[in-house]
């Protein structure tokens, strides 16, 4: 079977960028999913804004901005935009949706014609995501396909000890990082000024109130900070359709505290792997509890360890193909 991925983002990348800080979740999904499908024996091509057209790990990467032959495929998968389907001829089409784009915006971006022409199934990564998008986008079928995390997180050895005074936030700044900073500074840090919070994300926030601002780095450095943290703090965001950052924390067995905004309730098993707070006051109290109560923290961590590695990109790829057939 011949499968083609098409992505017209301005971000320059191919699979060699996999562990850099250049990528967002959508690009990481494309790389991991295409690699897993290749490992299952499928013939894979990626048409995107790669630096140069070349073959990497038996996958053909083609620069979308240069002239190339329009070829035929059994399945064409577009990363986020129906208009990408014009770059490849497919027997069937799938749209990987990464946003809660309202129908009005879908129409403004002139995707309707391509949607009706190619009749793709739309792929949702969370129940929240599936619920938020218009039913009109599922006229030709949909696929519920939660993502996995990169194999680096699955294969990393869990630390026997962690920094018991350290919390961490590794999502993008626009995903309510400022809200977390406000909650931490006004409430959590005031209750225990020995605690510290690592935040990732190219922000201009001045390091104070126990907060250390770290620019996005490669995944090895991020993993080391993450696996050494006592708790992962993430309010959530209404635009968050899966939250790979939270899933990565789970895979490294770091209990999570969230306000449950967006898809975050699907990343946490309340009272077993973390807490879903109903309000800011609960968020603060749950965070303090995980810092102070070793028994609760150990129970959560052990529950996370038991479930570790049970879902990977190979399983995601197989589920995609099952829905394709």
Secondary structure, 3 states (H helix, E strand, C coil): CEEEEECCCCCCCCHHHCCCCCCCHHHHHHHHHHHHHHHCCCEEEEEECCCCCEEECCEEEEECCCCCCCCEEEEEEEECCHHHHHHCEEEEEEEECCCCCCHHHHHHCCCHHHHHHHCCEEEECCHHHHHHCCHHHHCCCEEECCCCCCHHHHHCCCCCCCEEEEEEECCCCCCCHHHHHHHHHHHHHHHCCCCEEEEECCCCCCCCCCEEEECCCCHHHHHHHHHCEEEEECCECCCCCCCHHHHHHHHCCCCEEECCECCHHHCCCECCCEEECCCHHHHHHHHHHHHHCHHHHHHHHHHHHHCCCCCCHHHHHHHHHHHHC
